[in-house]
Structures are given as structure tokens and as C-alpha cells.
Amino acid sequence: MSNSVPYQFLADLVLIVHFAIVVFIIGGLVFIGVGGWRGWRLARLLWFRVMHLVAIAVVVAQVWLGKLCALTTLEMGLRTKAHETTYTGSFIEYWLDRLLFFEAPTWVFTLAYSAFGLAVLAAWWVFPPRSRSRAQSGDA
């Protein structure tokens, strides 16, 4: 059973990264909205906005193509190698699982992810990104 410990640790690590990406996508849109209204430069920096747009675009593309998230697939593979069948492992795993995963029909997730993706695109229009040089030149 000690052979399963590295796989459980790696699965927990993947779950933490997955959660961090979810927080970045959701929190990023909130940050863009609040930062846009308050004039925060980071909320309009092009590199930040591109990273945020790419992150939600990957999620939306996955759901429209009917693909399971690569991080979920990796985590489940690691849990299988750790001889786990359910989320009954570590503390981190137990709580992050309850925050990340919900039971609902597939169409609910397709609709929610697509609507969120449209909100991110709308944020590009309402609070257009700026390059670093424009933001530093006083055009915040």
C-alpha cells in the first residue's frame, strides 16, 4: 500500500492545481470587472487578459467537444494507480472535491461554461485590455 502514497500525493496536487485554475477563471472575471471600474492597471494588462481568455476558452471548447477535462482525467488515473475508487482519501482531496464537482446534467455545464465564456468576452469589450507600455504611459 505504501506504493500508492506517491500517486495519492500527485492526485491531490493535480486537484489543487485544478482548483487554482477554477479560482483564476472565476476570480479573474470578478477582478477584471472590479479592477476595470476602479482603474486598476493589472485588470487591463494584455498578458493577464490573454491568459484569462485562453483558460476559459479551453474549458468552453472541452465542454462543446464533449471532452472530459484533462486535469480530471489525470487525477482519476493517479487515483486508480493509488488503488482508490472514491474520493475518500486525504483531507485536501475531500474538501476540494466538494467545492469543484457537482451533479447535474451535461447541458447545465455546457450552458454555464458558455455563458461564463461570453461574460469574459464581454469584459474585453467593456474593459478593453491594454499593453504594458500604454498602461505605464499614464493611459490607465
C-alpha positions, 0 to 999 in steps of 0.5 A, spaced: 500 500 500 505 504 501 506 504 493 500 508 492 502 514 497 506 517 491 500 517 486 495 519 492 500 525 493 500 527 485 492 526 485 491 531 490 496 536 487 493 535 480 486 537 484 489 543 487 492 545 481 485 544 478 482 548 483 487 554 482 485 554 475 477 554 477 479 560 482 483 564 476 477 563 471 472 565 476 476 570 480 479 573 474 472 575 471 470 578 478 477 582 478 477 584 471 470 587 472 472 590 479 479 592 477 476 595 470 471 600 474 476 602 479 482 603 474 486 598 476 492 597 471 493 589 472 485 588 470 487 591 463 494 588 462 494 584 455 498 578 458 493 577 464 487 578 459 490 573 454 491 568 459 484 569 462 481 568 455 485 562 453 483 558 460 476 559 459 476 558 452 479 551 453 474 549 458 468 552 453 471 548 447 472 541 452 465 542 454 462 543 446 467 537 444 464 533 449 471 532 452 472 530 459 477 535 462 484 533 462 486 535 469 480 530 471 482 525 467 489 525 470 487 525 477 482 519 476 488 515 473 493 517 479 487 515 483 486 508 480 494 507 480 493 509 488 488 503 488 482 508 490 475 508 487 472 514 491 474 520 493 475 518 500 482 519 501 486 525 504 483 531 507 485 536 501 482 531 496 475 531 500 474 538 501 476 540 494 472 535 491 466 538 494 467 545 492 469 543 484 464 537 482 457 537 482 451 533 479 447 535 474 446 534 467 451 535 461 447 541 458 447 545 465 455 545 464 455 546 457 450 552 458 454 555 464 461 554 461 458 558 455 455 563 458 461 564 463 465 564 456 461 570 453 461 574 460 469 574 459 468 576 452 464 581 454 469 584 459 474 585 453 469 589 450 467 593 456 474 593 459 478 593 453 485 590 455 491 594 454 499 593 453 504 594 458 507 600 455 500 604 454 498 602 461 505 605 464 504 611 459 499 614 464 493 611 459 490 607 465 
